[in-house]
Amino acid sequence: MKKFVAVLLMAVMVCGIIPMALAESEVPFQVENGGFETGDFTGWTLPEGWPKDENGNPLGLSSETTYWAEEMPFNQAGNYHLDGWATTIPEPEPWHITSSHFKLGGVGYITVRMGGRTAAVKVFKADGTQVGLFRNRHFKDSGFPSVKKGVGGSWADMATFIIDLSDFIGEELYLELWDEESPGSWAVAFFDEVITLYDAIPDYKTMSDTVKDGNSTEMVEIPWQRVLNVYN
């Protein structure tokens, strides 16, 4: 009888029927909908009271690639990004959204595009223990309307930030994308393209995103940047 059960179990496993419970319980390496390419907040948890449109759909995602009459670039990846203006939440007020859980694999590095003066990424273990805080250091309110390095500034345009989480390889984590509270100007945040699995450490010193520099015809580079953990 034991032999029969063992053979039956092996046959079921070969056919791919068993371990459905195990397969369903496995935590993926990549957060769900990290680039908002579903056109909605699938995979993300929104706090209570998040603004919605007249049809009950949460506000905040945008397919616009530029802003203002100067056609400033968002540096959007794909078709959608999280736009702090589009949330309709007043700039001085903070907000955040929470990612799905992921297992940190590969070399333990992740990347996030973020822009705006108050953009930040918080990292948590599955039990809610915070282990990281990474803020946008790309914002620069000068040289308008150019985003060209060394000439212009940075406003709502998003830079790709490289985050080292290698101390937590193999652990289950989740992220919060934050617009931190601030009474100052440009208290707004923008996010896109959250990637949580890399097989090699991104070479941020040679990598960049190419955008059109406002309503000029010049194409310029927004360099990738490594951002340090400032969580104490």
For each residue, the residues with C-beta under 8 A, 3 or more apart:
1: 4 5
2: 5 6
3: 6 7
4: 1 7 8
5: 1 2 8 9
6: 2 3 9 10
7: 3 4 10 11
8: 4 5 11 12
9: 5 6 12 13 18
10: 6 7 13 14
11: 7 8 14 15
12: 8 9 15 17 18
13: 9 10 16 17 18 19
14: 10 11
15: 11 12
16: 13
17: 12 13 20
18: 9 12 13
19: 13 22 23
20: 17 23 24
21: 24 25
22: 19 25 26
23: 19 20 26
24: 20 21
25: 21 22
26: 22 23
27: 101 102 103 172
28: 31 32 100 102 103
29: 102 103 104 105 106 196 197
30: 34 102 195 196 197
31: 28 34 43 99 100 102 174 175 194 196
32: 28 42 43 44 99 100
33: 36 37 38 41 42 43 44 100
34: 30 31 43 99 193 194 195 196
35: 77 78 80 192 193 194
36: 33 39 40 41 61 78 80 81 82 192
37: 33 78 79 80
38: 33 42 43
39: 36 61 63 79 80
40: 36 57 58 61
41: 33 36 44 46 58 60 61 97
42: 32 33 38
43: 31 32 33 34 38 99 100
44: 32 33 41 97 98 99 100
45: 97 98 99
46: 41 50 58 97 98
47: 50 95 96 97
48:
49:
50: 46 47 58 59 60 87 95
51: 58 59 60 87 88 89
52: 55 56 57 58 59
53: 56 57 59
54:
55: 52
56: 52 53
57: 40 52 53
58: 40 41 46 50 51 52
59: 50 51 52 53 86 87 88
60: 41 50 51 82 83 84 86 87
61: 36 39 40 41 80 81 82 83 86
62: 74 80 81 82 83 85 86
63: 39 79 80
64: 67 74 76 83
65: 73 74 76
66: 71 72 73 74
67: 64 71 72 74 85 156
68: 71 72 145
69: 215
70: 144 145 214 215
71: 66 67 68 212 214 215
72: 66 67 68 145 147 155 156 157 214
73: 65 66 147 157 211 212 213 214
74: 62 64 65 66 67 81 83 115 156 157 158 190 192
75: 113 115 157 158 159 192 209 211 222
76: 64 65 79 80 81 158 192
77: 35 81 113 192 193
78: 35 36 37 81 192 193
79: 37 39 63 76
80: 35 36 37 39 61 62 63 76 192
81: 36 61 62 74 76 77 78 113 158 190 191 192
82: 36 60 61 62 97 177 190 191 192
83: 60 61 62 64 74 86 87 190
84: 60 87 89 91 95 116 119 156 179 188 189 190
85: 62 67 88 156 188
86: 59 60 61 62 83
87: 50 51 59 60 83 84 95
88: 51 59 85
89: 51 84 93 95 179
90: 93
91: 84 186 187 188
92: 181 182 183 187
93: 89 90 181
94: 118 178 179 180 181
95: 47 50 84 87 89 178 179
96: 47 122 176 177 178 179
97: 41 44 45 46 47 82 176 177
98: 44 45 46 174 175 176
99: 31 32 34 43 44 45 102 174 175 176 177 194
100: 28 31 32 33 43 44 174
101: 27 126 172 173 174
102: 27 28 29 30 31 99 172 173 174 196 197
103: 27 28 29 170 171 172 173
104: 29 108 110 165 168 169 170 171 172 173 196
105: 29 108 169 170 197
106: 29 109 169 197 198 199 200
107: 166 169 198 199 200 201
108: 104 105 164 165 166 167 168 169
109: 106 162 163 164 165 166 198 201 202
110: 104 162 163 165 194 195 196 197 198
111: 160 161 162 163 193 194 195 198 202 224
112: 121 134 160 161 163 175 177 191 193 194 195
113: 75 77 81 158 159 160 161 191 192 193 194
114: 119 120 121 136 138 158 159 161 177 189 190 191 192
115: 74 75 119 136 138 139 154 155 156 157 158 159 189 190 191
116: 84 119 136 139 155 156 179 186 188 189 190
117: 136 139 141 182 184 185 186 187 188
118: 94 136 178 179 180 181 182 186 187 188 189
119: 84 114 115 116 135 136 177 178 179 180 189 190 191
120: 114 133 134 135 136 177 178 179 180 189
121: 112 114 132 133 134 135 161 163 175 176 177 178
122: 96 130 132 133 134 175 176 178 231
123: 130 131 132 133 134 163 165 173 174 175 231
124: 128 129 130 131 173 174 175 176
125: 128 129 131 168 171 172 173
126: 101 171 172 173 174
127:
128: 124 125
129: 124 125
130: 122 123 124 133 231
131: 123 124 125 165 168 173 231
132: 121 122 123 163 165 229 231
133: 120 121 122 123 130 229 230 231
134: 112 120 121 122 123 161 163 227 228 229 230
135: 119 120 121 180 227 230
136: 114 115 116 117 118 119 120 139 159 161 189 227
137: 225 227
138: 114 115 154 157 159 161 222 225
139: 115 116 117 136 153 154 155 186
140: 143 152 153 154
141: 117 144 153 155 185 186
142: 152 153
143: 140 146 148 151 152 153
144: 70 141 152 153 155
145: 68 70 72 152 214 215
146: 143 151 152 153 213 214 216 220
147: 72 73 152 153 154 155 157 211 213 214 220 222
148: 143 151 152 213 218 220
149: 152 220 221 222 223
150:
151: 143 146 148
152: 140 142 143 144 145 146 147 148 149 213
153: 139 140 141 142 143 144 146 147
154: 115 138 139 140 147 157 159 222
155: 72 115 116 139 141 144 147 186
156: 67 72 74 84 85 115 116 188 190
157: 72 73 74 75 115 138 147 154 211 222
158: 74 75 76 81 113 114 115 190 191 192 222
159: 75 113 114 115 136 138 154 209 222 223 224 225
160: 111 112 113 193 207 209 222 224 225
161: 111 112 113 114 121 134 136 138 224 225 226 227
162: 109 110 111 202 204 224 225 226 227
163: 109 110 111 112 121 123 132 134 227 229
164: 108 109 226 229
165: 104 108 109 110 123 131 132 168 169 173
166: 107 108 109 169
167: 108
168: 104 108 125 131 165 171 173
169: 104 105 106 107 108 165 166
170: 103 104 105
171: 103 104 125 126 168
172: 27 101 102 103 104 125 126
173: 101 102 103 104 123 124 125 126 131 165 168 196
174: 31 98 99 100 101 102 123 124 126
175: 31 98 99 112 121 122 123 124 194 196
176: 96 97 98 99 121 122 124
177: 82 96 97 99 112 114 119 120 121 189 191 194
178: 94 95 96 118 119 120 121 122 189
179: 84 89 94 95 96 116 118 119 120 187 188 189
180: 94 118 119 120 135 187 189
181: 92 93 94 118 187
182: 92 117 118 187
183: 92 187
184: 117 187
185: 117 141
186: 91 116 117 118 139 141 155
187: 91 92 117 118 179 180 181 182 183 184
188: 84 85 91 116 117 118 156 179
189: 84 114 115 116 118 119 120 136 177 178 179 180
190: 74 81 82 83 84 114 115 116 119 156 158
191: 81 82 112 113 114 115 119 158 177 194
192: 35 36 74 75 76 77 78 80 81 82 113 114 158
193: 34 35 77 78 111 112 113 160
194: 31 34 35 99 110 111 112 113 175 177 191
195: 30 34 110 111 112 198
196: 29 30 31 34 102 104 110 173 175
197: 29 30 102 105 106 110
198: 106 107 109 110 111 195 201 202
199: 106 107
200: 106 107
201: 107 109 198
202: 109 111 162 198 207 224
203: 206 207
204: 162 207 223 224 225 226
205:
206: 203
207: 160 202 203 204 223 224
208: 221 222 223 224
209: 75 159 160 221 222 224
210: 219 220 221 222
211: 73 75 147 157 219 220 221 222
212: 71 73 216 217 218 219 220
213: 73 146 147 148 152 216 218 219 220
214: 70 71 72 73 145 146 147
215: 69 70 71 145
216: 146 212 213
217: 212
218: 148 212 213
219: 210 211 212 213
220: 146 147 148 149 210 211 212 213
221: 149 208 209 210 211
222: 75 138 147 149 154 157 158 159 160 208 209 210 211
223: 149 159 204 207 208
224: 111 159 160 161 162 202 204 207 208 209
225: 137 138 159 160 161 162 204
226: 161 162 164 204
227: 134 135 136 137 161 162 163
228: 134
229: 132 133 134 163 164
230: 133 134 135
231: 122 123 130 131 132 133
232:
